[in-house]
Amino acid sequence: MSHGARVIRTGVSSGGPAAPPAAATTASSSAGSDAELMDGAYFRSCAGMLKVAQMISLLVGFISVNNSTWTDYSAYSYFQIVTMCDLVMILFFYIIHIFRIYRKLTCVSWPLAEFLHYLIGTILLLIASIVAASKSLNLTGLVAGATFGFLATILCVLSIWSSYKVSCITQSTSKYH
């Protein structure tokens, strides 16, 4: 019996299915050019709303830590750097999906790039949130920043889980199957 784990892509992009082509052909000529430029369905998709929630929680965590009195400069500056870098990268991938840039730049494996970003960013964000929580000393702004950091970490894990499914495929060589 052999066990193996594989990453299986569940959709065309992490934004979910593309808009049906019939919707673009029935639109007027001015709306048709807008439909080709932007993916309006991505705004309402689960992945799109999840990215917006991640960006909001990262921004609130950053602002909470930035407006508090710091007890440990290195811990909170690390938290701020990680939250802002993660926020910028999530915004980058959000724009990639909204303007359908992944269709024009096919030389980049966008699902793999987004997966690696979420994997590395989530680990760094979890570490930054743990460090910020341990150094907060019950100051409300710092506790709020760490809490929103943990919330963003959970949302990033949900984004990874909803975009990719890890499947353990078991192959049995037993004669009873």
ZAKOL-492520 format. One line per field, with one value per residue (C-alpha): residue number from 1; residue in three letters; y, z, x. Coordinates in steps of 0.5 Angstrom, whole numbers, padded with zeros to 4 digits. Layout:
N
num	NUM,...
residuo	ALA,...
north	Y,...
up	Z,...
east	X,...
//
This chain:
177
num	1,2,3,4,5,6,7,8,9,10,11,12,13,14,15,16,17,18,19,20,21,22,23,24,25,26,27,28,29,30,31,32,33,34,35,36,37,38,39,40,41,42,43,44,45,46,47,48,49,50,51,52,53,54,55,56,57,58,59,60,61,62,63,64,65,66,67,68,69,70,71,72,73,74,75,76,77,78,79,80,81,82,83,84,85,86,87,88,89,90,91,92,93,94,95,96,97,98,99,100,101,102,103,104,105,106,107,108,109,110,111,112,113,114,115,116,117,118,119,120,121,122,123,124,125,126,127,128,129,130,131,132,133,134,135,136,137,138,139,140,141,142,143,144,145,146,147,148,149,150,151,152,153,154,155,156,157,158,159,160,161,162,163,164,165,166,167,168,169,170,171,172,173,174,175,176,177
residuo	MET,SER,HIS,GLY,ALA,ARG,VAL,ILE,ARG,THR,GLY,VAL,SER,SER,GLY,GLY,PRO,ALA,ALA,PRO,PRO,ALA,ALA,ALA,THR,THR,ALA,SER,SER,SER,ALA,GLY,SER,ASP,ALA,GLU,LEU,MET,ASP,GLY,ALA,TYR,PHE,ARG,SER,CYS,ALA,GLY,MET,LEU,LYS,VAL,ALA,GLN,MET,ILE,SER,LEU,LEU,VAL,GLY,PHE,ILE,SER,VAL,ASN,ASN,SER,THR,TRP,THR,ASP,TYR,SER,ALA,TYR,SER,TYR,PHE,GLN,ILE,VAL,THR,MET,CYS,ASP,LEU,VAL,MET,ILE,LEU,PHE,PHE,TYR,ILE,ILE,HIS,ILE,PHE,ARG,ILE,TYR,ARG,LYS,LEU,THR,CYS,VAL,SER,TRP,PRO,LEU,ALA,GLU,PHE,LEU,HIS,TYR,LEU,ILE,GLY,THR,ILE,LEU,LEU,LEU,ILE,ALA,SER,ILE,VAL,ALA,ALA,SER,LYS,SER,LEU,ASN,LEU,THR,GLY,LEU,VAL,ALA,GLY,ALA,THR,PHE,GLY,PHE,LEU,ALA,THR,ILE,LEU,CYS,VAL,LEU,SER,ILE,TRP,SER,SER,TYR,LYS,VAL,SER,CYS,ILE,THR,GLN,SER,THR,SER,LYS,TYR,HIS
north	0000,0007,0013,0020,0027,0031,0038,0038,0045,0046,0051,0056,0061,0062,0067,0061,0060,0065,0069,0065,0068,0069,0074,0078,0077,0080,0086,0093,0095,0100,0095,0089,0093,0094,0086,0084,0089,0087,0081,0083,0076,0076,0082,0077,0071,0067,0068,0076,0077,0073,0077,0084,0081,0079,0086,0089,0085,0086,0094,0094,0090,0095,0101,0098,0097,0103,0108,0104,0105,0100,0096,0092,0096,0090,0085,0091,0093,0086,0085,0092,0090,0083,0086,0091,0086,0081,0087,0089,0082,0080,0087,0085,0078,0081,0086,0080,0077,0083,0085,0078,0079,0072,0071,0075,0073,0066,0065,0066,0060,0064,0059,0057,0064,0065,0059,0060,0067,0065,0059,0064,0070,0066,0062,0069,0072,0067,0068,0076,0075,0070,0075,0081,0077,0075,0082,0086,0086,0087,0094,0094,0097,0092,0086,0088,0088,0081,0079,0082,0079,0072,0073,0075,0068,0064,0068,0066,0059,0059,0062,0056,0051,0054,0054,0048,0041,0036,0029,0023,0018,0011,0006,-0001,-0007,-0012,-0017,-0016,-0009
up	0000,-0002,0001,-0003,-0002,-0008,-0009,-0013,-0017,-0016,-0021,-0026,-0021,-0014,-0016,-0018,-0024,-0030,-0032,-0037,-0044,-0046,-0041,-0044,-0051,-0049,-0046,-0049,-0053,-0047,-0042,-0046,-0046,-0038,-0038,-0041,-0037,-0030,-0027,-0024,-0021,-0017,-0013,-0010,-0010,-0004,-0006,-0007,-0001,0003,0000,0002,0009,0010,0008,0013,0019,0017,0016,0023,0026,0023,0025,0032,0034,0030,0035,0041,0046,0045,0050,0045,0039,0035,0036,0034,0028,0026,0026,0022,0017,0016,0016,0011,0006,0007,0006,-0001,-0003,-0002,-0006,-0011,-0012,-0012,-0017,-0021,-0021,-0022,-0028,-0031,-0031,-0030,-0037,-0041,-0037,-0038,-0037,-0029,-0026,-0022,-0017,-0015,-0014,-0010,-0006,-0004,-0002,0002,0005,0007,0009,0014,0017,0018,0020,0025,0028,0028,0032,0037,0038,0039,0043,0048,0048,0049,0057,0057,0053,0049,0043,0042,0044,0039,0034,0036,0035,0028,0026,0029,0025,0019,0020,0020,0014,0010,0012,0010,0003,0002,0004,-0001,-0007,-0006,-0003,-0001,-0002,0001,-0005,-0002,-0007,-0005,-0008,-0003,-0007,-0003,-0006
east	0000,0003,0001,0002,0000,-0002,-0004,-0010,-0012,-0020,-0021,-0018,-0016,-0016,-0022,-0026,-0030,-0029,-0035,-0039,-0038,-0045,-0046,-0040,-0044,-0051,-0048,-0048,-0041,-0039,-0041,-0037,-0031,-0031,-0033,-0027,-0022,-0025,-0028,-0034,-0036,-0029,-0032,-0037,-0034,-0031,-0024,-0025,-0029,-0024,-0018,-0022,-0023,-0015,-0013,-0018,-0016,-0008,-0010,-0013,-0008,-0002,-0006,-0007,0000,0002,-0002,0000,0006,0011,0015,0019,0021,0024,0018,0013,0017,0017,0010,0009,0013,0010,0003,0005,0008,0003,-0002,0001,0002,-0005,-0007,-0003,-0006,-0013,-0011,-0008,-0015,-0020,-0016,-0015,-0008,-0006,-0009,-0004,0002,0002,0009,0008,0005,0000,-0003,0003,0006,0000,0000,0007,0006,0000,0004,0010,0006,0002,0008,0011,0004,0003,0010,0009,0003,0005,0011,0007,0002,0007,0010,0004,0003,-0004,-0004,-0010,-0008,-0002,-0007,-0012,-0006,-0004,-0011,-0013,-0006,-0009,-0015,-0011,-0007,-0014,-0017,-0010,-0011,-0018,-0016,-0010,-0016,-0021,-0016,-0013,-0014,-0009,-0011,-0008,-0009,-0009,-0007,-0009,-0006,-0010,-0014,-0020,-0021
//
